């Protein structure tokens, strides 16, 4: 009795899953085709490839969207910034109108080329005024009880060059003058201290 050839193991798969290679006899080189364990059918290669392609396409779309999100996150909108500049040059300050703060140099330009109706107003004390003041200045004591009333007696329609010791009292005086309707007041920034530091002349009594 001829020996019976053992049936090739398919590891639990149906025996019909074995297919011979096209170039060799079935007994010499069996080819194993693995069937789908659920459907018991040969897997659809096209469906698997389609799923693989769709998965790769989805991954590409996801990566592209992430890259675009990062680009949008890192992009900042450049807003125009307002640069704080000096109000104008010394020459412009010397000829400008309105209640304004001017440098000692701009004040000197006003003082040296003064119009006939310019009032140089010193709002320090009499003692400070006697120690040194701008030539041609008139003094009204900021600390005087009638300070505001004395300012009210001045002509609001003529130009003024205003100063004190360091700019504090003159700065407060400009607010009073504004309320009184004065329209052309140049307040020297830093007062007579800045004037003297700039080497500009003072007179004393």
C-alpha positions in Angstrom: 0.0 0.0 0.0 1.5 3.3 -1.1 2.1 5.9 1.6 -0.3 8.7 1.8 1.2 12.2 1.3 0.6 14.5 4.3 -1.7 17.4 3.7 0.3 20.7 3.9 -0.5 22.6 7.1 -2.4 25.8 6.6 -2.4 26.8 10.2 -6.1 26.5 10.6 -6.9 27.8 7.1 -9.1 25.8 4.7 -7.3 23.3 2.6 -8.7 24.9 -0.6 -6.5 27.9 0.2 -3.5 26.1 -1.3 -3.0 26.9 -4.9 -0.1 25.5 -7.1 2.3 27.8 -8.7 1.7 28.4 -12.4 5.2 27.1 -13.4 5.4 24.1 -11.2 3.3 21.0 -10.4 1.1 21.3 -7.4 3.0 18.5 -5.7 6.4 20.1 -6.0 5.8 23.8 -4.9 2.5 24.6 -3.3 1.6 28.2 -3.1 -0.3 29.3 0.0 -3.0 31.9 -0.4 -4.3 33.2 2.9 -8.1 33.8 2.9 -9.9 36.4 4.9 -10.6 34.8 8.3 -14.1 36.4 8.4 -15.4 36.1 4.9 -13.4 33.0 3.9 -12.7 34.7 0.6 -9.6 35.9 -1.1 -8.8 39.5 0.0 -9.7 42.2 -2.4 -6.3 43.8 -3.3 -7.9 46.8 -4.9 -9.9 47.6 -1.8 -6.9 47.3 0.4 -4.9 49.5 -1.9 -7.7 52.1 -2.0 -7.8 52.2 1.7 -4.0 52.6 1.9 -4.2 55.4 -0.7 -7.0 57.2 1.2 -5.2 56.8 4.5 -2.0 58.4 3.0 -4.1 61.2 1.4 -5.7 61.9 4.7 -2.3 62.0 6.4 -1.0 64.5 3.8 -4.0 66.7 4.3 -3.6 66.6 8.0 0.1 67.5 7.8 -0.6 70.3 5.4 -3.3 71.8 7.7 -0.9 71.6 10.7 1.8 73.3 8.7 -0.6 76.0 7.7 -1.8 76.4 11.3 1.7 76.8 12.5 2.4 79.4 9.8 -0.7 81.3 10.8 0.2 81.2 14.4 3.7 82.5 13.8 2.5 85.3 11.6 1.9 88.5 13.5 0.2 91.6 12.1 2.5 94.5 12.0 0.6 97.5 13.2 1.8 101.0 12.5 3.4 102.5 15.6 3.2 106.2 16.4 6.6 107.6 17.0 6.8 110.3 19.6 8.7 113.2 18.1 9.5 116.6 19.3 6.6 119.0 18.5 8.8 120.9 16.1 12.3 122.4 15.7 13.4 125.3 17.8 12.8 127.6 14.9 9.2 126.3 14.5 8.6 126.7 18.2 9.7 130.2 18.0 7.1 131.1 15.4 4.3 128.8 16.5 1.2 130.1 18.2 -0.9 128.6 21.0 0.0 127.6 24.6 3.1 125.4 24.2 6.2 124.2 25.9 9.5 125.3 24.3 13.1 124.6 24.8 15.5 127.2 26.2 16.9 127.7 22.8 13.5 128.2 21.2 12.7 130.7 24.0 15.9 132.5 23.3 14.9 132.8 19.6 11.6 134.4 20.7 13.4 136.7 23.2 16.1 137.8 20.8 13.7 138.6 17.9 10.8 139.7 20.1 7.7 141.4 18.6 6.9 144.8 20.0 4.0 143.5 22.1 5.8 140.4 23.6 5.4 140.1 27.3 8.2 138.2 29.1 6.5 136.9 32.3 8.4 135.7 35.3 6.2 134.0 37.9 8.9 133.5 40.6 9.2 135.3 43.9 10.6 138.9 44.1 13.7 137.4 45.8 14.3 135.0 42.9 13.6 137.7 40.4 16.3 140.0 42.0 18.9 137.2 41.8 18.6 137.0 38.0 16.0 137.1 35.3 15.5 137.5 31.6 16.0 141.0 30.3 12.8 142.9 29.9 10.8 140.5 32.1 7.9 141.5 34.4 7.3 139.6 37.6 4.0 138.3 39.1 4.5 136.2 42.2 3.0 132.8 41.7 2.5 132.5 45.5 0.8 135.9 45.8 -2.8 135.9 47.0 -3.9 137.9 44.0 -1.9 135.9 41.4 -4.9 134.8 39.4 -6.4 138.2 39.4 -3.2 139.8 38.2 -3.0 137.4 35.4 -6.6 138.4 34.5 -5.5 142.0 34.1 -3.1 141.0 31.3 -3.9 141.3 27.6 -4.8 137.8 26.3 -4.3 138.9 22.7 -0.6 139.5 22.8 2.2 136.9 22.8 3.9 135.8 26.1 7.2 134.2 26.9 6.7 132.5 30.3 9.1 131.0 32.8 9.8 130.2 36.4 12.7 128.5 38.2 12.4 125.0 36.8 9.1 124.8 34.9 6.7 123.7 37.7 5.0 127.0 38.5 5.0 128.2 34.9 3.3 124.9 33.9 0.5 125.5 36.3 0.3 129.1 35.2 -0.4 128.0 31.6 -3.5 126.2 32.7 -4.8 129.5 34.3 -3.9 131.4 31.2 -5.7 128.9 29.0 -8.8 129.2 31.1 -8.6 133.0 30.8 -8.5 132.7 27.0 -4.8 133.5 26.3 -3.8 132.2 22.8 -0.1 132.7 22.4 2.0 131.5 25.4 5.5 129.9 25.1 6.5 128.2 28.4 10.2 127.7 28.7 10.9 124.0 29.5 13.1 123.8 32.6 12.7 127.4 33.5 15.5 129.8 34.1 17.7 126.9 35.2 17.6 125.5 31.7 18.1 129.0 30.3 21.3 129.5 32.3 22.5 125.9 31.6 22.3 126.8 27.9 24.6 129.8 28.5 21.9 132.3 27.8 22.1 135.8 29.4 20.3 136.8 32.6 20.3 140.2 34.3 20.1 140.9 38.0 19.2 143.9 40.1 
